[in-house]
Amino acid sequence: MTRISEMIKDKKPALILIDLQKGWEDTAHWGGNRNNPDAEQKAVKLLELWREQGLPVFHVIHSSREEGSRLHPDHPGFAMIDEITPTADEPVIVKEVNSGFIGTDLKERLEAQEITTLVIAGLTTNHCVSTTTRMAGNFGFQVYLISDATATFDRKGLNGELFEAELVHQTALASLNEEFARVIDYGKLMKLF
C-alpha cells in the first residue's frame, strides 16, 4: 500500500478522533436509535493505519460539566473506548464545549507540527464532529471528514417531531461537504490516499 503521506504530497495528515468515549454506549440517554453502528470500528481502522505509517494522531475527548452526563469526568462513560487507548506520543485534548479548538491548544499543536491536512472521525456527527470540522475549515486546514466513521442519534424537533438519526447524520454531512470539508467514506479515503 502506498503511504498516505506520499499521496497527499507529504502534508503529514493528522488524524483527529473526536469523543470516542464509552458514554455513547447508553443510546437511550442520547435519544436512542443511533445510526452507523460500525463507526467506532472504522475509526479504529483509521487509527491502526495512521499508527502503522507513523502519522500524527490527536484524541479529542469531551469533559461534560453536567453532573448527569455520561461524559462527565466522574462517570465511567468518560473513559475512551478500549480499542483506541492512546500511545505515549498521541496527545489527548480535553474539551468542555462542542469544538475541539475552543479552550484547548489543538490549533497550536497542529501548527507547531506544520500540519495542514486533517482527517476527522468520531462522535457525534451533528455536534462535536460538525463544530470541530467547521472550525478546522475556517482556520484554513484541508479537512477530510469520514462519513462512516461518525454517527449520531435521533433528535426531537422544535415541535416535538422525531428526526431519525440517519437523516440527522446525512443532513449534517451535507452541510459540511465542500464548504468546510471534503466528506468521504472510509473506502473512498483508502482509494484517494
Buried (B, 14 or more C-beta within 10 A) or exposed (E): EEEBBEBBEEBBBBBBBBBBBBBBBEBEBBBEBBBBEEBBBBBBBBBEBBBEBEBBBBBBBBBBEEEEBBBBEEBEBBBBBEEBEBEEEBBEBBBEBBBBBBEBEBBEBBEEEEBBBBBBBBBBBBBBBBBBBBBBBEBEBBBBBBBBBBBBBBBEEEEEEEBBBBBBBBBBBEBBBEEBBBBBBBEBBBEEB
